[in-house]
Amino acid sequence: MLTLEVNDMTCGHCAGRISKAVKDLDPEATVAIDLAQRQVSVSPAEATPEAIREAIVAAGYTPRAIA
């Protein structure tokens, strides 16, 4: 599972755009969003962590890996 902090995800619309970006890349991925913590957790089926980060950036957000 990949967990990312996305501090510029501020509302449900943002969460929906991020989820769609990941699902467009990897339709079988599981995406869990915690808007209060501004975290996105992804269990990819095919996509690499880097590709997921790039998809979120392309959607207009700034993901940061959580150590």
C-alpha positions as a Markdown table, in Angstrom:
| # | Residue | x | y | z |
|---|---|---|---|---|
| 1 | Met | 0.0 | 0.0 | 0.0 |
| 2 | Leu | 1.2 | 3.5 | -0.9 |
| 3 | Thr | 0.2 | 6.3 | 1.5 |
| 4 | Leu | 0.7 | 9.9 | 0.5 |
| 5 | Glu | 0.1 | 13.2 | 2.2 |
| 6 | Val | -1.6 | 15.7 | -0.1 |
| 7 | Asn | -1.8 | 19.0 | 1.8 |
| 8 | Asp | -3.5 | 20.8 | -1.0 |
| 9 | Met | -6.5 | 18.4 | -1.0 |
| 10 | Thr | -9.0 | 20.5 | 0.9 |
| 11 | Cys | -12.5 | 19.3 | -0.1 |
| 12 | Gly | -14.6 | 16.5 | -1.4 |
| 13 | His | -14.1 | 17.8 | -5.0 |
| 14 | Cys | -10.3 | 17.5 | -4.5 |
| 15 | Ala | -10.6 | 14.0 | -3.1 |
| 16 | Gly | -12.8 | 13.0 | -6.1 |
| 17 | Arg | -10.3 | 14.4 | -8.6 |
| 18 | Ile | -7.4 | 12.5 | -7.0 |
| 19 | Ser | -9.4 | 9.3 | -6.8 |
| 20 | Lys | -10.4 | 9.6 | -10.5 |
| 21 | Ala | -6.8 | 10.3 | -11.5 |
| 22 | Val | -5.6 | 7.1 | -9.8 |
| 23 | Lys | -8.5 | 5.0 | -11.1 |
| 24 | Asp | -7.9 | 6.3 | -14.7 |
| 25 | Leu | -4.4 | 5.1 | -14.4 |
| 26 | Asp | -5.1 | 1.8 | -12.6 |
| 27 | Pro | -8.8 | 0.9 | -12.7 |
| 28 | Glu | -8.4 | -2.0 | -10.3 |
| 29 | Ala | -6.6 | 0.0 | -7.6 |
| 30 | Thr | -8.2 | 0.5 | -4.3 |
| 31 | Val | -8.2 | 4.1 | -3.2 |
| 32 | Ala | -8.9 | 5.3 | 0.4 |
| 33 | Ile | -9.0 | 9.0 | 1.1 |
| 34 | Asp | -8.9 | 10.5 | 4.6 |
| 35 | Leu | -9.8 | 14.1 | 3.9 |
| 36 | Ala | -9.4 | 15.2 | 7.6 |
| 37 | Gln | -5.8 | 13.9 | 7.6 |
| 38 | Arg | -5.2 | 14.9 | 4.0 |
| 39 | Gln | -4.0 | 11.4 | 3.2 |
| 40 | Val | -4.5 | 9.2 | 0.2 |
| 41 | Ser | -3.8 | 5.4 | 0.5 |
| 42 | Val | -3.6 | 3.4 | -2.7 |
| 43 | Ser | -3.3 | -0.4 | -3.1 |
| 44 | Pro | -2.3 | -0.5 | -6.8 |
| 45 | Ala | -3.2 | -3.5 | -9.0 |
| 46 | Glu | -0.8 | -2.5 | -11.8 |
| 47 | Ala | 0.6 | 1.0 | -11.4 |
| 48 | Thr | 3.9 | 1.8 | -9.9 |
| 49 | Pro | 4.1 | 4.2 | -6.9 |
| 50 | Glu | 5.9 | 6.8 | -9.1 |
| 51 | Ala | 3.1 | 6.6 | -11.8 |
| 52 | Ile | 0.5 | 7.1 | -9.1 |
| 53 | Arg | 2.3 | 10.2 | -7.8 |
| 54 | Glu | 2.7 | 11.5 | -11.3 |
| 55 | Ala | -1.1 | 11.0 | -11.9 |
| 56 | Ile | -1.9 | 13.0 | -8.8 |
| 57 | Val | 0.5 | 15.8 | -9.8 |
| 58 | Ala | -1.1 | 15.9 | -13.3 |
| 59 | Ala | -4.5 | 16.3 | -11.5 |
| 60 | Gly | -3.1 | 19.5 | -9.9 |
| 61 | Tyr | -2.0 | 18.3 | -6.5 |
| 62 | Thr | 1.2 | 17.9 | -4.6 |
| 63 | Pro | 1.6 | 14.4 | -3.0 |
| 64 | Arg | 4.3 | 13.6 | -0.5 |
| 65 | Ala | 5.3 | 10.1 | 0.6 |
| 66 | Ile | 4.7 | 9.4 | 4.2 |
| 67 | Ala | 7.6 | 7.6 | 5.8 |
